[in-house]
Amino acid sequence: MSSLNQKLITLATKVGLFPNIVFIRIPHKIHEFKEVEKNITFLETDNVLDLGCGPGIQTLCLGKKCRHIIGLDVEESAVRRAKHFSSKIGEKISSEFICGSLEEAAFPNDHFDKVFSICVIEHISNYEEVINEIYRILKPGGVFVFSVDSLATIDSLLLRNKHKQNYGIQKYFSINELSQILGKNGFKNIHVNPILKSEFAKKIFSKGIKNDFKIQWTFMLDYLWLSLNEKRSKNTEGIFIVAKGTK
Protein backbone atom coordinates (compact mmCIF):
# COMPACT_ATOMS: atom_id res chain seq x y z
CA MET A 1 0.00 0.00 0.00
CA SER A 2 1.39 3.40 -0.98
CA SER A 3 2.34 6.00 1.63
CA LEU A 4 -0.40 8.27 0.23
CA ASN A 5 -3.04 5.58 0.81
CA GLN A 6 -1.75 5.02 4.33
CA LYS A 7 -1.97 8.75 5.08
CA LEU A 8 -5.49 8.97 3.65
CA ILE A 9 -6.68 6.01 5.71
CA THR A 10 -5.00 7.36 8.85
CA LEU A 11 -6.71 10.72 8.39
CA ALA A 12 -10.06 9.09 7.55
CA THR A 13 -9.82 6.93 10.67
CA LYS A 14 -9.22 9.95 12.89
CA VAL A 15 -12.33 11.71 11.60
CA GLY A 16 -14.47 8.55 11.64
CA LEU A 17 -14.71 7.93 7.87
CA PHE A 18 -12.77 4.67 7.86
CA PRO A 19 -13.71 1.87 7.46
CA ASN A 20 -15.88 2.60 4.45
CA ILE A 21 -16.34 0.52 1.31
CA VAL A 22 -15.38 3.47 -0.93
CA PHE A 23 -11.77 2.86 0.12
CA ILE A 24 -11.85 -0.17 -2.20
CA ARG A 25 -11.88 2.50 -4.98
CA ILE A 26 -13.13 0.15 -7.72
CA PRO A 27 -16.65 1.02 -8.97
CA HIS A 28 -17.98 -2.50 -9.53
CA LYS A 29 -16.59 -3.73 -6.19
CA ILE A 30 -18.32 -0.89 -4.32
CA HIS A 31 -21.59 -1.73 -6.07
CA GLU A 32 -21.12 -5.45 -5.38
CA PHE A 33 -20.64 -4.90 -1.65
CA LYS A 34 -23.76 -2.76 -1.41
CA GLU A 35 -25.75 -5.44 -3.24
CA VAL A 36 -24.41 -8.16 -0.93
CA GLU A 37 -25.46 -6.36 2.25
CA LYS A 38 -28.76 -5.07 0.84
CA ASN A 39 -31.87 -6.35 2.65
CA ILE A 40 -29.75 -8.12 5.28
CA THR A 41 -30.96 -7.54 8.83
CA PHE A 42 -28.04 -7.23 11.22
CA LEU A 43 -28.42 -7.77 14.95
CA GLU A 44 -26.14 -6.43 17.67
CA THR A 45 -25.69 -10.03 18.85
CA ASP A 46 -24.55 -11.40 15.48
CA ASN A 47 -21.41 -13.49 15.27
CA VAL A 48 -20.22 -13.20 11.65
CA LEU A 49 -17.63 -14.78 9.37
CA ASP A 50 -16.19 -13.13 6.26
CA LEU A 51 -14.75 -15.95 4.16
CA GLY A 52 -11.93 -14.73 1.92
CA CYS A 53 -11.63 -11.39 3.67
CA GLY A 54 -8.68 -10.05 1.68
CA PRO A 55 -7.23 -6.87 3.23
CA GLY A 56 -10.26 -6.61 5.49
CA ILE A 57 -11.95 -3.34 4.51
CA GLN A 58 -15.24 -5.05 3.67
CA THR A 59 -14.90 -7.16 6.84
CA LEU A 60 -14.61 -4.08 9.02
CA CYS A 61 -17.54 -2.44 7.23
CA LEU A 62 -19.67 -5.48 8.09
CA GLY A 63 -18.19 -5.54 11.59
CA LYS A 64 -19.68 -2.14 12.38
CA LYS A 65 -23.11 -3.78 12.29
CA CYS A 66 -22.57 -6.88 14.45
CA ARG A 67 -21.19 -8.07 17.78
CA HIS A 68 -18.08 -9.77 16.44
CA ILE A 69 -16.64 -10.61 13.02
CA ILE A 70 -13.90 -12.99 11.93
CA GLY A 71 -12.07 -12.46 8.64
CA LEU A 72 -10.54 -15.60 7.16
CA ASP A 73 -8.12 -15.72 4.21
CA VAL A 74 -5.45 -18.07 2.89
CA GLU A 75 -3.13 -15.20 1.88
CA GLU A 76 -0.75 -14.15 4.67
CA SER A 77 -0.11 -10.72 3.13
CA ALA A 78 -3.84 -9.99 2.98
CA VAL A 79 -4.34 -10.98 6.61
CA ARG A 80 -1.40 -8.78 7.66
CA ARG A 81 -3.00 -5.80 5.94
CA ALA A 82 -6.37 -6.61 7.53
CA LYS A 83 -4.78 -6.69 10.98
CA HIS A 84 -3.06 -3.38 10.23
CA PHE A 85 -6.36 -1.73 9.27
CA SER A 86 -8.05 -3.23 12.32
CA SER A 87 -5.34 -1.87 14.64
CA LYS A 88 -6.00 1.66 13.39
CA ILE A 89 -9.58 1.67 14.63
CA GLY A 90 -8.76 0.13 18.01
CA GLU A 91 -11.67 -1.49 19.85
CA LYS A 92 -14.42 0.33 17.95
CA ILE A 93 -15.08 -2.85 15.95
CA SER A 94 -14.75 -6.30 17.49
CA SER A 95 -12.80 -8.16 14.81
CA GLU A 96 -10.35 -11.00 14.41
CA PHE A 97 -8.34 -12.06 11.37
CA ILE A 98 -7.11 -15.59 10.73
CA CYS A 99 -4.86 -16.96 8.00
CA GLY A 100 -5.93 -20.34 6.65
CA SER A 101 -8.63 -22.24 4.84
CA LEU A 102 -12.16 -22.82 6.12
CA GLU A 103 -11.38 -26.49 6.63
CA GLU A 104 -8.26 -25.67 8.66
CA ALA A 105 -10.15 -23.20 10.83
CA ALA A 106 -12.41 -26.04 12.04
CA PHE A 107 -15.08 -23.81 13.55
CA PRO A 108 -17.66 -25.51 15.81
CA ASN A 109 -21.09 -26.61 14.59
CA ASP A 110 -23.84 -23.96 14.67
CA HIS A 111 -21.36 -21.18 15.42
CA PHE A 112 -22.14 -18.21 13.15
CA ASP A 113 -25.29 -16.17 12.65
CA LYS A 114 -24.12 -15.01 9.23
CA VAL A 115 -21.41 -15.99 6.78
CA PHE A 116 -20.40 -13.58 4.03
CA SER A 117 -18.13 -14.30 1.08
CA ILE A 118 -17.48 -11.73 -1.62
CA CYS A 119 -16.26 -13.13 -4.94
CA VAL A 120 -14.29 -15.99 -3.36
CA ILE A 121 -16.14 -19.25 -4.08
CA GLU A 122 -15.20 -19.15 -7.78
CA HIS A 123 -11.52 -19.38 -6.79
CA ILE A 124 -12.02 -22.62 -4.83
CA SER A 125 -11.87 -25.95 -6.65
CA ASN A 126 -13.74 -27.87 -3.91
CA TYR A 127 -16.48 -25.25 -3.70
CA GLU A 128 -19.26 -27.75 -2.88
CA GLU A 129 -17.33 -29.03 0.15
CA VAL A 130 -16.80 -25.43 1.28
CA ILE A 131 -20.51 -24.61 0.90
CA ASN A 132 -21.35 -27.73 2.88
CA GLU A 133 -18.89 -26.65 5.60
CA ILE A 134 -20.53 -23.21 5.71
CA TYR A 135 -23.88 -24.90 6.26
CA ARG A 136 -22.38 -26.88 9.17
CA ILE A 137 -20.95 -23.85 10.98
CA LEU A 138 -24.08 -21.70 10.58
CA LYS A 139 -26.61 -21.64 13.39
CA PRO A 140 -30.12 -22.87 12.55
CA GLY A 141 -31.76 -19.91 10.84
CA GLY A 142 -28.35 -18.48 10.00
CA VAL A 143 -27.78 -16.86 6.62
CA PHE A 144 -25.11 -17.39 3.97
CA VAL A 145 -24.72 -14.34 1.72
CA PHE A 146 -22.17 -14.30 -1.07
CA SER A 147 -21.24 -13.21 -4.56
CA VAL A 148 -19.52 -15.11 -7.36
CA ASP A 149 -18.21 -14.40 -10.83
CA SER A 150 -20.47 -15.26 -13.73
CA LEU A 151 -19.20 -13.09 -16.61
CA ALA A 152 -22.39 -14.03 -18.46
CA THR A 153 -22.43 -10.75 -20.39
CA ILE A 154 -18.71 -10.78 -21.29
CA ASP A 155 -18.90 -12.36 -24.73
CA SER A 156 -15.21 -11.97 -25.64
CA LEU A 157 -13.50 -15.35 -25.20
CA LEU A 158 -10.15 -13.56 -25.13
CA LEU A 159 -11.20 -11.39 -22.18
CA ARG A 160 -12.80 -14.31 -20.33
CA ASN A 161 -9.65 -16.39 -20.71
CA LYS A 162 -7.43 -13.52 -19.57
CA HIS A 163 -9.62 -12.92 -16.53
CA LYS A 164 -9.68 -16.62 -15.67
CA GLN A 165 -5.92 -16.98 -15.94
CA ASN A 166 -4.93 -13.73 -14.24
CA TYR A 167 -7.25 -14.12 -11.25
CA GLY A 168 -7.17 -17.86 -10.62
CA ILE A 169 -10.79 -18.54 -11.48
CA GLN A 170 -11.74 -22.20 -11.04
CA LYS A 171 -15.32 -21.84 -12.24
CA TYR A 172 -17.84 -19.30 -13.55
CA PHE A 173 -21.33 -19.88 -12.14
CA SER A 174 -24.79 -19.57 -13.65
CA ILE A 175 -27.94 -18.53 -11.78
CA ASN A 176 -29.70 -21.91 -12.07
CA GLU A 177 -26.59 -23.87 -11.15
CA LEU A 178 -26.00 -21.81 -8.02
CA SER A 179 -29.60 -22.29 -6.88
CA GLN A 180 -29.27 -26.05 -7.33
CA ILE A 181 -25.98 -26.21 -5.41
CA LEU A 182 -27.40 -24.29 -2.45
CA GLY A 183 -30.53 -26.46 -2.36
CA LYS A 184 -28.47 -29.63 -2.64
CA ASN A 185 -26.46 -28.58 0.41
CA GLY A 186 -29.54 -27.98 2.55
CA PHE A 187 -30.15 -24.24 2.22
CA LYS A 188 -33.69 -22.84 2.17
CA ASN A 189 -35.23 -19.49 1.19
CA ILE A 190 -32.73 -19.25 -1.64
CA HIS A 191 -32.43 -16.01 -3.60
CA VAL A 192 -30.03 -15.75 -6.54
CA ASN A 193 -29.77 -12.48 -8.47
CA PRO A 194 -27.50 -11.21 -11.24
CA ILE A 195 -25.75 -7.88 -10.77
CA LEU A 196 -23.62 -5.69 -13.05
CA LYS A 197 -26.12 -6.26 -15.84
CA SER A 198 -25.84 -2.97 -17.69
CA GLU A 199 -23.85 -2.13 -20.79
CA PHE A 200 -21.87 0.36 -18.71
CA ALA A 201 -20.93 -2.43 -16.28
CA LYS A 202 -19.78 -4.52 -19.23
CA LYS A 203 -17.74 -1.58 -20.54
CA ILE A 204 -15.87 -0.81 -17.32
CA PHE A 205 -15.35 -4.48 -16.42
CA SER A 206 -13.97 -5.27 -19.88
CA LYS A 207 -11.67 -2.27 -19.57
CA GLY A 208 -10.63 -3.51 -16.14
CA ILE A 209 -9.62 -6.91 -17.48
CA LYS A 210 -7.51 -5.21 -20.12
CA ASN A 211 -5.68 -2.87 -17.71
CA ASP A 212 -5.60 -5.26 -14.70
CA PHE A 213 -8.23 -3.20 -12.84
CA LYS A 214 -5.95 -0.26 -12.26
CA ILE A 215 -7.65 2.30 -10.04
CA GLN A 216 -8.90 5.37 -11.90
CA TRP A 217 -9.24 8.82 -10.32
CA THR A 218 -12.82 8.92 -11.69
CA PHE A 219 -13.86 5.85 -9.67
CA MET A 220 -16.61 7.60 -7.66
CA LEU A 221 -18.16 9.19 -10.74
CA ASP A 222 -17.99 5.80 -12.46
CA TYR A 223 -19.65 4.17 -9.44
CA LEU A 224 -22.51 6.68 -9.43
CA TRP A 225 -23.07 6.28 -13.17
CA LEU A 226 -22.85 2.49 -12.79
CA SER A 227 -25.52 2.50 -10.06
CA LEU A 228 -27.84 4.57 -12.23
CA ASN A 229 -27.36 2.29 -15.23
CA GLU A 230 -27.94 -0.81 -13.11
CA LYS A 231 -31.34 0.51 -12.02
CA ARG A 232 -32.31 0.98 -15.65
CA SER A 233 -30.99 -2.32 -16.99
CA LYS A 234 -33.52 -4.96 -18.05
CA ASN A 235 -30.93 -7.70 -18.62
CA THR A 236 -31.52 -11.01 -16.84
CA GLU A 237 -27.82 -11.91 -16.61
CA GLY A 238 -24.82 -10.09 -15.21
CA ILE A 239 -21.09 -10.19 -14.60
CA PHE A 240 -21.56 -11.23 -10.95
CA ILE A 241 -24.25 -13.15 -9.08
CA VAL A 242 -25.34 -12.39 -5.51
CA ALA A 243 -26.88 -15.32 -3.63
CA LYS A 244 -28.47 -15.86 -0.24
CA GLY A 245 -29.62 -18.97 1.58
CA THR A 246 -30.85 -19.81 5.08
CA LYS A 247 -29.96 -22.88 7.15
Secondary structure by P-SEA (a helix, b strand, c coil): ccaaaaaaaaaaaaacccccccccccaaaaaaaaaaacccccccccccccccccccaaaaaaaacccbbbbbbccaaaaaaaaaaaaaaccccccccccccccccccccccccbbbbccccccccaaaaaaaaaaaaccccbbbbbbbbcccccccaaaaaaaaaaccccccccaaaaaaaaaaacccbbbbbbccccaaaaaaaaaaaaaccccccaaaaaaaaaaaaaaacccccccbbbbbbcc
